[in-house]
Amino acid sequence: MNKNPFNPTFGDVPKLFLRRDTENEVGNIINMIEDSDFARSIFITGVRGVGKTSLMMRVSKSLEDNKDFYIVDLINREGILSSLFRLLSNQVNSKLQQTLKSINSVSIGKISVSRDVESPNTDILLDELMSGIKKEGKKVLITIDEVTNSKPIRDMIQIFSSFKRKKYPVYLLMTGLPDLILNLQNDEKLTFLLRSDKVVVSPLQKLDIYTTYQKIFKCNNEIASKLTNMTKGYSYAFQLLGYILFDEVKDKVPEMTDIENISQQYKNTLYNNAYQKIFSELSEKDQQYLYAVCGDHKLDEIAKIMGKSNVFVAQYRRRAIERNLVKPTKMGYVAFTLPYFEETKDVNSIFYLGLD
């Protein structure tokens, strides 16, 4: 049996990349970075499971062979600035390089940076390091996955702000959920982030999904079309459905009965691994709005269901669109962007959360 080519694990970089990643969004982000002479911050955002981490890692990998770039991948946790200094120093051809490999801390006169905790002197070392990199004519790409309004991220952003003022060639590429990024941008000390570039990860193209399924499963048009429509372009759904079906059919060509056999498992996993978490991150009013949308209701009908005015409901419509949970269709209507998301309203469905 051939190895399963699909990978639905969150945070992993899947083997299968569709054309959207390689030709459009990756290229656009690299152009943003390479066209900038000094510091620039970029957010990659979108609903959970849409492929934010994969996109960020593709950008990082695309620049790995560029000798003008140092690339540092950071984790959102305490000691982030010390990690930045250590990881960056290890790449820079400097007198510190051998010292860093042999001892647990770096000391330059009265300056010390521990490997395990944040040092009050780290900003001084980072400034000296960035100054040297600028003179060297090199650039730095820093990537951070799943940013939040946490102290480590705030510390990182404030250091980045000083880099920006001094026109250091450093580029900060971050992924995050729409609400969490907005929360960070609206922090009173970090409002300059409102000027950051924001890349919203778009759905996968139907033709690319169709072609990929047909190539891997060697199936007919009807099967490939059915599978494609079951994903709605949702990146996680594309990987998940392919993964489950591949294990179901082994090396044989799938038939419609095979899709029926895995349909419930597919829905269950979507709910458990993605939708339940998405719902838990919404306010009660946001949840009520999504429930009211079920059944293809117009804005004024949704207002009646929620017992609110059209103006009040419109703000939750806008929030749902910004989260990429719904998209506008005909006048006054929206449609869910995620497959089977509307089943949250059905009391007989495993998606039902009982929020009426």
WOPE-V367384 format. One record per residue. N is the residue number from 1. RES is the residue in one small letter. D_CENTER is the distance of its C-alpha to the mean C-alpha in whole Angstrom. Layout:
n->N res->RES d_center->D_CENTER
n->N res->RES d_center->D_CENTER
This chain:
n->1 res->m d_center->32
n->2 res->n d_center->30
n->3 res->k d_center->26
n->4 res->n d_center->24
n->5 res->p d_center->21
n->6 res->f d_center->18
n->7 res->n d_center->16
n->8 res->p d_center->14
n->9 res->t d_center->13
n->10 res->f d_center->10
n->11 res->g d_center->9
n->12 res->d d_center->11
n->13 res->v d_center->11
n->14 res->p d_center->14
n->15 res->k d_center->17
n->16 res->l d_center->17
n->17 res->f d_center->15
n->18 res->l d_center->16
n->19 res->r d_center->17
n->20 res->r d_center->15
n->21 res->d d_center->13
n->22 res->t d_center->16
n->23 res->e d_center->18
n->24 res->n d_center->16
n->25 res->e d_center->12
n->26 res->v d_center->13
n->27 res->g d_center->16
n->28 res->n d_center->16
n->29 res->i d_center->14
n->30 res->i d_center->16
n->31 res->n d_center->19
n->32 res->m d_center->18
n->33 res->i d_center->18
n->34 res->e d_center->21
n->35 res->d d_center->23
n->36 res->s d_center->23
n->37 res->d d_center->26
n->38 res->f d_center->24
n->39 res->a d_center->21
n->40 res->r d_center->18
n->41 res->s d_center->15
n->42 res->i d_center->12
n->43 res->f d_center->9
n->44 res->i d_center->6
n->45 res->t d_center->5
n->46 res->g d_center->6
n->47 res->v d_center->8
n->48 res->r d_center->7
n->49 res->g d_center->7
n->50 res->v d_center->7
n->51 res->g d_center->6
n->52 res->k d_center->2
n->53 res->t d_center->5
n->54 res->s d_center->7
n->55 res->l d_center->7
n->56 res->m d_center->8
n->57 res->m d_center->10
n->58 res->r d_center->12
n->59 res->v d_center->13
n->60 res->s d_center->14
n->61 res->k d_center->16
n->62 res->s d_center->17
n->63 res->l d_center->19
n->64 res->e d_center->20
n->65 res->d d_center->23
n->66 res->n d_center->24
n->67 res->k d_center->27
n->68 res->d d_center->26
n->69 res->f d_center->23
n->70 res->y d_center->22
n->71 res->i d_center->19
n->72 res->v d_center->18
n->73 res->d d_center->15
n->74 res->l d_center->15
n->75 res->i d_center->14
n->76 res->n d_center->14
n->77 res->r d_center->18
n->78 res->e d_center->21
n->79 res->g d_center->23
n->80 res->i d_center->20
n->81 res->l d_center->22
n->82 res->s d_center->25
n->83 res->s d_center->22
n->84 res->l d_center->21
n->85 res->f d_center->25
n->86 res->r d_center->26
n->87 res->l d_center->23
n->88 res->l d_center->24
n->89 res->s d_center->27
n->90 res->n d_center->27
n->91 res->q d_center->26
n->92 res->v d_center->29
n->93 res->n d_center->32
n->94 res->s d_center->34
n->95 res->k d_center->37
n->96 res->l d_center->34
n->97 res->q d_center->33
n->98 res->q d_center->36
n->99 res->t d_center->36
n->100 res->l d_center->32
n->101 res->k d_center->33
n->102 res->s d_center->36
n->103 res->i d_center->36
n->104 res->n d_center->33
n->105 res->s d_center->33
n->106 res->v d_center->34
n->107 res->s d_center->37
n->108 res->i d_center->38
n->109 res->g d_center->41
n->110 res->k d_center->40
n->111 res->i d_center->36
n->112 res->s d_center->35
n->113 res->v d_center->31
n->114 res->s d_center->31
n->115 res->r d_center->28
n->116 res->d d_center->27
n->117 res->v d_center->28
n->118 res->e d_center->27
n->119 res->s d_center->30
n->120 res->p d_center->31
n->121 res->n d_center->32
n->122 res->t d_center->29
n->123 res->d d_center->28
n->124 res->i d_center->31
n->125 res->l d_center->31
n->126 res->l d_center->27
n->127 res->d d_center->29
n->128 res->e d_center->32
n->129 res->l d_center->29
n->130 res->m d_center->27
n->131 res->s d_center->31
n->132 res->g d_center->32
n->133 res->i d_center->29
n->134 res->k d_center->30
n->135 res->k d_center->33
n->136 res->e d_center->32
n->137 res->g d_center->30
n->138 res->k d_center->27
n->139 res->k d_center->24
n->140 res->v d_center->21
n->141 res->l d_center->17
n->142 res->i d_center->15
n->143 res->t d_center->12
n->144 res->i d_center->10
n->145 res->d d_center->7
n->146 res->e d_center->7
n->147 res->v d_center->10
n->148 res->t d_center->12
n->149 res->n d_center->16
n->150 res->s d_center->17
n->151 res->k d_center->20
n->152 res->p d_center->19
n->153 res->i d_center->16
n->154 res->r d_center->19
n->155 res->d d_center->21
n->156 res->m d_center->19
n->157 res->i d_center->18
n->158 res->q d_center->22
n->159 res->i d_center->23
n->160 res->f d_center->21
n->161 res->s d_center->23
n->162 res->s d_center->26
n->163 res->f d_center->25
n->164 res->k d_center->24
n->165 res->r d_center->28
n->166 res->k d_center->29
n->167 res->k d_center->27
n->168 res->y d_center->26
n->169 res->p d_center->24
n->170 res->v d_center->21
n->171 res->y d_center->17
n->172 res->l d_center->14
n->173 res->l d_center->11
n->174 res->m d_center->8
n->175 res->t d_center->5
n->176 res->g d_center->5
n->177 res->l d_center->7
n->178 res->p d_center->9
n->179 res->d d_center->12
n->180 res->l d_center->11
n->181 res->i d_center->11
n->182 res->l d_center->14
n->183 res->n d_center->16
n->184 res->l d_center->15
n->185 res->q d_center->16
n->186 res->n d_center->19
n->187 res->d d_center->21
n->188 res->e d_center->24
n->189 res->k d_center->24
n->190 res->l d_center->21
n->191 res->t d_center->21
n->192 res->f d_center->21
n->193 res->l d_center->17
n->194 res->l d_center->18
n->195 res->r d_center->19
n->196 res->s d_center->16
n->197 res->d d_center->14
n->198 res->k d_center->11
n->199 res->v d_center->10
n->200 res->v d_center->9
n->201 res->v d_center->8
n->202 res->s d_center->11
n->203 res->p d_center->12
n->204 res->l d_center->14
n->205 res->q d_center->18
n->206 res->k d_center->20
n->207 res->l d_center->23
n->208 res->d d_center->20
n->209 res->i d_center->20
n->210 res->y d_center->23
n->211 res->t d_center->24
n->212 res->t d_center->22
n->213 res->y d_center->24
n->214 res->q d_center->27
n->215 res->k d_center->27
n->216 res->i d_center->26
n->217 res->f d_center->28
n->218 res->k d_center->31
n->219 res->c d_center->31
n->220 res->n d_center->33
n->221 res->n d_center->31
n->222 res->e d_center->32
n->223 res->i d_center->30
n->224 res->a d_center->27
n->225 res->s d_center->27
n->226 res->k d_center->27
n->227 res->l d_center->24
n->228 res->t d_center->22
n->229 res->n d_center->23
n->230 res->m d_center->22
n->231 res->t d_center->18
n->232 res->k d_center->18
n->233 res->g d_center->15
n->234 res->y d_center->13
n->235 res->s d_center->11
n->236 res->y d_center->11
n->237 res->a d_center->15
n->238 res->f d_center->16
n->239 res->q d_center->15
n->240 res->l d_center->17
n->241 res->l d_center->20
n->242 res->g d_center->21
n->243 res->y d_center->21
n->244 res->i d_center->23
n->245 res->l d_center->25
n->246 res->f d_center->26
n->247 res->d d_center->27
n->248 res->e d_center->29
n->249 res->v d_center->31
n->250 res->k d_center->31
n->251 res->d d_center->33
n->252 res->k d_center->34
n->253 res->v d_center->33
n->254 res->p d_center->31
n->255 res->e d_center->33
n->256 res->m d_center->33
n->257 res->t d_center->34
n->258 res->d d_center->31
n->259 res->i d_center->29
n->260 res->e d_center->31
n->261 res->n d_center->31
n->262 res->i d_center->27
n->263 res->s d_center->26
n->264 res->q d_center->27
n->265 res->q d_center->25
n->266 res->y d_center->22
n->267 res->k d_center->22
n->268 res->n d_center->22
n->269 res->t d_center->19
n->270 res->l d_center->17
n->271 res->y d_center->19
n->272 res->n d_center->19
n->273 res->n d_center->15
n->274 res->a d_center->13
n->275 res->y d_center->16
n->276 res->q d_center->18
n->277 res->k d_center->15
n->278 res->i d_center->13
n->279 res->f d_center->17
n->280 res->s d_center->18
n->281 res->e d_center->15
n->282 res->l d_center->17
n->283 res->s d_center->21
n->284 res->e d_center->24
n->285 res->k d_center->25
n->286 res->d d_center->21
n->287 res->q d_center->22
n->288 res->q d_center->25
n->289 res->y d_center->24
n->290 res->l d_center->22
n->291 res->y d_center->25
n->292 res->a d_center->27
n->293 res->v d_center->26
n->294 res->c d_center->26
n->295 res->g d_center->29
n->296 res->d d_center->29
n->297 res->h d_center->30
n->298 res->k d_center->31
n->299 res->l d_center->30
n->300 res->d d_center->33
n->301 res->e d_center->33
n->302 res->i d_center->30
n->303 res->a d_center->32
n->304 res->k d_center->35
n->305 res->i d_center->33
n->306 res->m d_center->31
n->307 res->g d_center->35
n->308 res->k d_center->33
n->309 res->s d_center->34
n->310 res->n d_center->32
n->311 res->v d_center->31
n->312 res->f d_center->29
n->313 res->v d_center->28
n->314 res->a d_center->26
n->315 res->q d_center->24
n->316 res->y d_center->22
n->317 res->r d_center->22
n->318 res->r d_center->20
n->319 res->r d_center->18
n->320 res->a d_center->17
n->321 res->i d_center->17
n->322 res->e d_center->14
n->323 res->r d_center->12
n->324 res->n d_center->12
n->325 res->l d_center->15
n->326 res->v d_center->18
n->327 res->k d_center->19
n->328 res->p d_center->22
n->329 res->t d_center->25
n->330 res->k d_center->29
n->331 res->m d_center->30
n->332 res->g d_center->29
n->333 res->y d_center->27
n->334 res->v d_center->23
n->335 res->a d_center->22
n->336 res->f d_center->19
n->337 res->t d_center->16
n->338 res->l d_center->16
n->339 res->p d_center->18
n->340 res->y d_center->21
n->341 res->f d_center->20
n->342 res->e d_center->23
n->343 res->e d_center->25
n->344 res->t d_center->24
n->345 res->k d_center->27
n->346 res->d d_center->29
n->347 res->v d_center->31
n->348 res->n d_center->32
n->349 res->s d_center->28
n->350 res->i d_center->26
n->351 res->f d_center->24
n->352 res->y d_center->26
n->353 res->l d_center->25
n->354 res->g d_center->29
n->355 res->l d_center->28
n->356 res->d d_center->30
